[in-house]
């Protein structure tokens, strides 16, 4: 990793690495990810959501996200990410809306494939953190954006399902909005991925406004600002990440740590809030990426699959499963697993695992 930190900080990283056996690059990654807490406090309270603060919130969030990227990956690797997002944004502006989703997913997945092949050539089987992690997240974001614009402009409401109608939009985002969505400091390094519409609603505070809310027998039609308690949601996710850290030190399981830590940070900032349920309880599921008990102790394959990498599963459903026509050469289920394997990389074990998961899922459906 390329770092602009001073020697004392590097010495601190080395001290932690010596006592935990965790590589320095991963320690730095977790350290920068954890910086989302103090930055989130400033962002949430010093730059509270309001029409007057929208542009400044975009600029601040993007600036720190880019800084984190430069610290972790350096200019060259960040240049690859700039190229991918830049080309995808130009396509949003110039490619017809009826085919923008096809062009974008083909280009994004091709770029992702080249990056995976490059990594396999220079670090086959390695665990070093590089730009391919954030690129995988950017691929999700740029494709969701393209599909949302396609649905909003080129499709009629009756042609879309309920989820597609909720996330569609009719105008391309501004360049600042697009970069903020892709490079904000609280989702750039470890996600999780949300839709462009969810992110913009968070920036301007719309996700904290309720229009028609059913709470018990009381129904309110007034548009009012709500302030859900963020501390409980943040602490709950944070304690889960601490538990995962302990498990990691004992069993060397990495991924749940960053997923749940990222969830905690985004809940703290407010992006994770999605509204209230019918009983009036706040719901924090926009950034929910792991259901830990289901993923680790699920009693069947369906429960385990649904509990792991939730936002990626939702992305696969939105860009693949719901789009594959019945007459396609393979089933929507198998298409999802093949796209997931390609998104992860080109190690043979990926394809063996995901194709087997596809057959297991198909068999489970037929049995049920």
C-alpha positions, -999 to 999 in steps of 0.1 A, spaced: 0 0 0 11 36 -6 8 56 25 12 93 33 11 87 70 40 97 92 65 73 107 49 72 142 16 60 127 34 34 107 52 23 139 19 20 156 6 -2 127 37 -23 130 32 -27 168 -4 -39 162 7 -62 134 34 -78 157 9 -85 184 -21 -96 164 -5 -113 133 -28 -91 111 -10 -77 81 -2 -40 82 -23 -32 51 -54 -47 68 -47 -28 100 -45 5 80 -77 -4 62 -96 -10 94 -81 21 110 -93 43 81 -127 26 81 -130 33 118 -123 70 111 -158 70 99 -170 74 136 -153 108 143 -159 120 108 -195 108 109 -201 128 141 -189 159 124 -208 151 92 -240 143 110 -240 172 135 -217 198 120 -232 194 85 -267 184 94 -290 175 65 -306 206 50 -311 221 15 -284 246 23 -258 219 32 -264 195 4 -235 206 -18 -211 210 11 -221 175 24 -213 160 -10 -179 178 -12 -168 169 23 -179 132 20 -162 128 -14 -130 146 -3 -124 123 26 -133 92 6 -108 102 -20 -82 109 7 -88 74 21 -83 59 -13 -51 77 -20 -37 67 14 -46 30 8 -40 26 -29 -20 56 -43 -26 76 -75 -21 48 -100 -47 24 -86 -71 52 -79 -67 63 -115 -82 30 -126 -113 37 -104 -115 73 -118 -114 59 -153 -142 34 -147 -165 59 -130 -157 86 -155 -166 64 -185 -198 52 -169 -208 88 -161 -202 99 -197 -223 69 -209 -251 81 -186 -251 114 -205 -247 103 -241 -260 67 -244 -297 63 -251 -317 54 -220 -332 22 -235 -297 6 -237 -277 25 -211 -280 -4 -186 -266 -29 -211 -236 -7 -221 -228 1 -184 -229 -35 -171 -209 -48 -200 -182 -21 -196 -182 -23 -158 -179 -61 -157 -152 -61 -184 -132 -36 -163 -137 -57 -132 -126 -88 -151 -94 -71 -163 -86 -60 -128 -92 -95 -114 -69 -110 -141 -42 -84 -133 -44 -93 -96 -41 -130 -103 -10 -123 -123 8 -102 -97 -6 -117 -65 -21 -151 -72 -39 -164 -41 -27 -134 -21 -46 -115 5 -31 -80 0 -57 -53 -2 -57 -33 -34 -81 -14 -56 -101 -44 -67 -122 -43 -35 -135 -8 -40 -139 -15 -77 -162 -43 -70 -184 -19 -50 -182 7 -77 -193 -18 -103 -225 -23 -82 -231 14 -78 -226 24 -115 -248 -5 -127 -275 3 -102 -275 39 -114 -277 29 -150 -306 5 -144 -324 31 -123 -321 57 -151 -332 31 -177 -362 22 -156 -372 58 -150 -369 70 -186 -374 40 -209 -400 20 -191 -436 24 -181 -446 20 -145 -467 -11 -153 -436 -28 -168 -416 -25 -135 -420 -44 -103 -424 -26 -70 -387 -24 -61 -378 -11 -96 -405 16 -93 -390 27 -59 -354 31 -70 -359 45 -106 -352 82 -115 -357 103 -146 -326 125 -147 -289 117 -146 -272 128 -114 -248 157 -115 -211 149 -116 -207 159 -79 -236 137 -69 -222 108 -89 -187 111 -74 -201 115 -39 -222 84 -44 -192 63 -55 -164 78 -33 -181 89 -1 -158 81 29 -184 58 47 -190 33 19 -160 36 -5 -137 12 14 -161 -15 25 -196 -6 14 -223 -16 18 -240 -6 -15 -272 13 -15 -290 28 -45 -284 63 -58 -318 74 -47 -313 61 -12 -280 79 -10 -293 113 -23 -322 110 1 -297 106 30 -276 135 19 -305 160 18 -323 144 48 -353 130 29 -348 96 45 -356 112 79 -389 126 66 -422 106 68 -451 114 45 -477 87 53 -469 68 84 -490 41 100 -482 38 137 -507 15 155 -541 29 148 -527 64 142 -521 76 106 -504 109 98 -505 125 64 -483 154 73 -447 156 61 -427 158 93 -390 154 101 -382 125 124 -351 119 143 -347 82 150 -323 71 178 -291 62 159 -271 53 190 -287 20 196 -284 8 160 -247 20 159 -237 4 192 -255 -29 183 -236 -32 150 -204 -21 166 -206 -48 193 -212 -73 166 -180 -61 148 -160 -65 180 -173 -100 184 -162 -107 148 -128 -93 156 -124 -117 185 -135 -145 162 -110 -133 136 -82 -134 161 -91 -170 170 -103 -184 137 -90 -159 111 -124 -150 96 -121 -116 80 -151 -106 61 -178 -102 88 -156 -77 106 -156 -51 79 -192 -57 68 -206 -52 103 -182 -23 111 -193 -6 79 -229 -11 88 -223 4 122 -206 35 107 -234 40 82 -260 36 109 -242 62 130 -241 87 101 -278 80 93 -276 63 59 -288 30 73 -322 44 83 -351 34 60 -382 45 80 -406 30 105 -424 -3 106 -461 -7 112 -456 -6 150 -436 27 148 -402 11 154 -372 25 135 -359 2 107 -322 2 99 -318 -21 69 -304 1 41 -269 -9 50 -276 -43 65 -251 -66 49 -248 -96 72 -273 -114 94 -246 -130 115 -266 -158 132 -282 -169 99 -249 -168 80 -230 -188 106 -257 -211 121 -284 -213 94 -302 -246 94 -304 -248 56 -286 -234 25 -313 -208 18 -309 -193 53 -271 -192 50 -272 -176 16 -298 -150 26 -278 -140 57 -245 -133 39 -236 -104 17 -271 -91 17 -266 -59 -4 -247 -79 -31 -275 -104 -33 -299 -74 -37 -277 -60 -64 -277 -93 -82 -315 -95 -80 -319 -60 -94 -295 -62 -123 -298 -99 -132 -325 -121 -116 -354 -96 -123 -341 -89 -158 -334 -124 -173 -363 -133 -196 -380 -168 -192 -368 -177 -227 -331 -172 -217 -308 -202 -222 -303 -206 -185 -326 -199 -155 -325 -166 -137 -312 -184 -106 -282 -199 -125 -275 -166 -143 -272 -149 -109 -247 -174 -96 -226 -171 -128 -226 -133 -126 -217 -135 -89 -187 -158 -97 -175 -134 -125 -179 -105 -101 -157 -122 -75 -129 -131 -99 -116 -160 -120 -103 -185 -95 -116 -219 -105 -129 -226 -70 -153 -196 -73 -170 -212 -103 -172 -246 -87 -187 -231 -55 -212 -208 -72 -224 -233 -98 -229 -259 -70 -248 -232 -50 -270 -227 -81 -278 -264 -84 -285 -266 -46 -308 -236 -48 -327 -251 -78 -330 -284 -61 -343 -269 -29 -369 -250 -48 -381 -281 -66 -383 -300 -33 -402 -272 -16 
